[in-house]
C-alpha cells in the first residue's frame, strides 16, 4: 500500500503534466471503459485524496485510480520511450501535445461523473495532506474504538487518510509504543499530539525523493525494513511480525527496547523469521 506522500507526489507530477491542456490521446485499457474517449477535453486538475488519485476533465468527468501495492503513473515527453513496464501492464494512457501520462498495473481505474466522487472517497477520514485536514476529527475517529491496536487504527483510512505501513511503524517508534498497544492505552499527551505529529511527518517528506523520518544523513528510517539489524537509537535488534485485521496482514517493525506495549508471542503465526545479511551503511 502506498503512503500518502507518494500519492501526493504522483498527483503533483500528473497535474503539472496535464492540467490546463487538451487531451490528444485517451486509452483506458480496462473492459468497462475500453470504448471511453476523453480526447478533445481539457484536464482541469489532478488531486490526491488520501491514497486515491482523481483526474478531473471538462464535461464533469473524473478518472479515479488507486495504486495499491504495484500501480504507478509515469510521465513521459512525447517521443520518449516508455519505461514503466511491459505494454501488457498498461492500464491507461492520457496524452497532450507535449506529455503523455501512462498508468501501469493500476488495480483500480474507473471513469465516473465528478459529482459522484464521494462514492469512491467519501468514506475517507481527514486527509493528512489535503485541504480537508481536521486534527480534532482525526483524533475523535482514532479514539472511537479505544480497544483497537494502534497500528491497525492508523492504517484505517476511515480514521485519517494517508498513512501506510511505513509511517505506521515509524510513528509508533517515535511515540515509543508498539503497534499492538490499544489506542486507549496510549498516554494522553501522546494521543492528543498524534494527528499533528503524523501530519508534520508526511509534510516533511512530500517533496523529498527519499523518505526520511530520522533526520539523520544516510539513515532514512528508524525501524521499517530493518528487521534483525541494530536499532538506530539503542542498538537492540529490530523485530518484525505481521499485523492486520485478519483480511490483510502487513509486516510491522518495532524495537523491543525503545517501544513499550504488547507484542506477538515468540513462535506465533504472526512472528516472522528474519534472515539477516550484512548491508553497507549507505543503504540504511
RARALIN-V315473 format. One record per residue. N is the residue number from 1. SS is DSSP state (@ for helix, = for strand, . for the rest). PHI is phi as a letter, one per 30 degrees, with the letter a starting at -180 (999 if undefined). D_CENTER is the distance of its C-alpha to the mean C-alpha in Angstrom with 2 decimals. Layout:
N:SS:PHI:D_CENTER, N:SS:PHI:D_CENTER
//
This chain:
1:.:999:5.69, 2:.:d:3.09, 3:.:d:1.81, 4:@:e:3.82, 5:@:d:6.41, 6:@:d:5.95, 7:@:d:6.24, 8:@:d:8.81, 9:@:d:10.57, 10:@:d:10.89, 11:@:d:12.39, 12:@:d:14.60, 13:@:d:15.91, 14:@:d:16.67, 15:@:d:18.27, 16:@:d:20.36, 17:@:d:21.54, 18:@:c:22.32, 19:.:d:22.87, 20:.:i:26.58, 21:.:c:27.65, 22:=:d:29.38, 23:.:d:27.89, 24:.:c:30.45, 25:=:b:28.59, 26:=:b:26.61, 27:=:b:25.91, 28:=:c:23.68, 29:.:c:24.13, 30:.:b:23.47, 31:@:e:26.60, 32:@:d:26.20, 33:@:b:25.89, 34:.:d:27.87, 35:.:c:30.61, 36:.:d:28.59, 37:.:b:29.53, 38:.:c:27.85, 39:.:d:30.12, 40:.:i:32.07, 41:.:c:29.46, 42:=:d:27.93, 43:=:d:24.18, 44:=:d:23.81, 45:=:a:20.25, 46:=:b:16.65, 47:=:b:14.33, 48:=:c:10.65, 49:=:b:10.63, 50:.:i:7.61, 51:.:c:5.53, 52:=:c:9.10, 53:=:c:11.35, 54:=:b:14.94, 55:=:c:17.68, 56:=:c:20.87, 57:=:b:24.27, 58:.:d:27.74, 59:.:j:29.54, 60:.:i:27.02, 61:=:c:24.53, 62:=:b:20.73, 63:=:c:18.90, 64:=:c:15.79, 65:=:b:13.24, 66:=:b:10.05, 67:.:d:8.77, 68:.:h:8.00, 69:.:d:9.11, 70:.:c:11.74, 71:.:d:11.59, 72:=:a:12.11, 73:=:c:14.10, 74:=:c:16.85, 75:=:c:19.47, 76:=:b:23.04, 77:=:d:26.33, 78:.:d:28.91, 79:.:j:30.86, 80:.:d:28.18, 81:.:d:27.50, 82:.:d:24.24, 83:.:b:22.58, 84:.:d:19.25, 85:.:l:20.96, 86:.:d:24.05, 87:@:e:25.20, 88:@:d:24.85, 89:@:c:21.02, 90:=:d:21.01, 91:=:c:20.10, 92:=:a:20.55, 93:=:b:22.58, 94:=:b:23.03, 95:=:b:25.69, 96:.:b:27.62, 97:.:d:30.70, 98:.:b:28.93, 99:=:b:25.33, 100:=:b:23.73, 101:=:c:20.10, 102:=:b:19.53, 103:=:c:16.80, 104:=:c:16.74, 105:.:h:16.05, 106:.:d:14.40, 107:.:d:14.62, 108:=:b:14.70, 109:=:a:17.01, 110:=:b:19.45, 111:=:c:21.82, 112:=:b:22.72, 113:=:d:24.76, 114:@:e:23.03, 115:@:d:24.66, 116:@:c:23.00, 117:.:e:19.36, 118:@:d:19.45, 119:@:d:19.99, 120:@:c:16.42, 121:@:b:14.56, 122:.:d:17.39, 123:.:d:16.30, 124:.:d:13.27, 125:.:d:14.04, 126:=:e:14.20, 127:=:d:11.40, 128:.:e:10.92, 129:.:c:11.15, 130:.:c:13.36, 131:.:d:17.14, 132:.:c:17.27, 133:.:e:16.10, 134:.:b:18.62, 135:@:d:18.57, 136:@:d:21.54, 137:@:d:20.08, 138:@:d:16.89, 139:@:d:19.35, 140:@:d:21.58, 141:@:d:18.94, 142:@:d:18.14, 143:@:d:21.90, 144:.:d:22.80, 145:.:b:22.63, 146:.:d:23.90, 147:.:d:24.53, 148:.:d:20.98, 149:=:d:19.39, 150:@:e:17.24, 151:@:e:14.41, 152:@:d:14.42, 153:@:d:14.76, 154:@:d:11.76, 155:@:d:9.52, 156:.:d:11.57, 157:.:d:10.03, 158:.:d:13.75, 159:.:d:14.25, 160:=:a:11.74, 161:=:c:8.67, 162:.:k:5.47, 163:.:d:5.78, 164:.:c:4.71, 165:@:d:7.90, 166:@:d:8.55, 167:@:d:8.67, 168:@:e:10.43, 169:@:d:12.99, 170:@:d:13.49, 171:@:d:13.98, 172:@:d:16.40, 173:@:d:18.21, 174:@:d:18.65, 175:@:d:19.93, 176:.:i:22.29, 177:=:b:21.68, 178:.:d:20.50, 179:.:d:17.58, 180:.:c:20.44, 181:.:d:22.21, 182:=:d:22.74, 183:@:e:21.22, 184:@:d:24.83, 185:@:c:25.97, 186:.:d:23.83, 187:.:e:26.39, 188:@:e:26.82, 189:@:d:26.28, 190:@:d:22.91, 191:@:d:21.90, 192:@:d:22.95, 193:@:d:21.13, 194:@:e:17.76, 195:@:e:16.10, 196:@:d:17.46, 197:@:d:16.62, 198:@:d:12.88, 199:@:d:13.09, 200:@:d:15.18, 201:@:d:12.96, 202:@:d:10.02, 203:@:d:12.90, 204:@:d:14.59, 205:@:c:12.01, 206:.:d:11.06, 207:.:c:14.24, 208:.:c:14.44, 209:.:d:14.48, 210:.:b:13.99, 211:.:d:11.87, 212:.:b:14.59, 213:.:c:15.00, 214:.:c:18.67, 215:.:i:20.36, 216:=:c:22.44, 217:.:d:23.32, 218:.:i:22.59, 219:=:b:20.69, 220:.:d:16.96, 221:.:b:15.75, 222:.:d:18.03, 223:.:b:17.39, 224:.:d:14.32, 225:.:i:15.93, 226:.:c:19.32, 227:=:e:21.03, 228:.:i:24.77, 229:.:c:24.70, 230:=:d:26.07, 231:.:e:24.12, 232:.:d:24.06, 233:.:c:25.66, 234:.:b:28.30, 235:.:j:28.56, 236:.:d:28.11, 237:=:e:26.39, 238:=:d:22.74, 239:=:c:22.35, 240:=:b:19.86, 241:=:a:19.96, 242:=:d:18.16, 243:=:b:16.91, 244:=:a:16.25, 245:.:c:18.10, 246:.:j:20.24, 247:.:d:18.50, 248:.:a:15.61, 249:=:c:15.96, 250:=:b:13.50, 251:=:d:14.92, 252:=:b:15.15, 253:=:c:16.89, 254:=:a:19.40, 255:=:c:22.68, 256:.:d:25.58, 257:.:c:27.62, 258:.:d:25.32, 259:.:c:23.60, 260:=:c:25.82, 261:.:k:25.47, 262:.:d:25.63, 263:.:b:24.37, 264:.:d:25.02, 265:.:d:28.62, 266:.:e:29.46, 267:.:i:30.02, 268:.:d:28.08, 269:.:e:26.13, 270:.:d:22.83, 271:=:d:24.00, 272:.:c:23.14, 273:.:d:25.80, 274:.:c:24.89, 275:.:c:26.56, 276:.:c:26.79, 277:.:b:27.75, 278:.:e:28.74, 279:.:b:26.30, 280:.:d:27.16, 281:@:d:25.95, 282:@:d:24.53, 283:@:c:21.58, 284:.:d:20.58
//
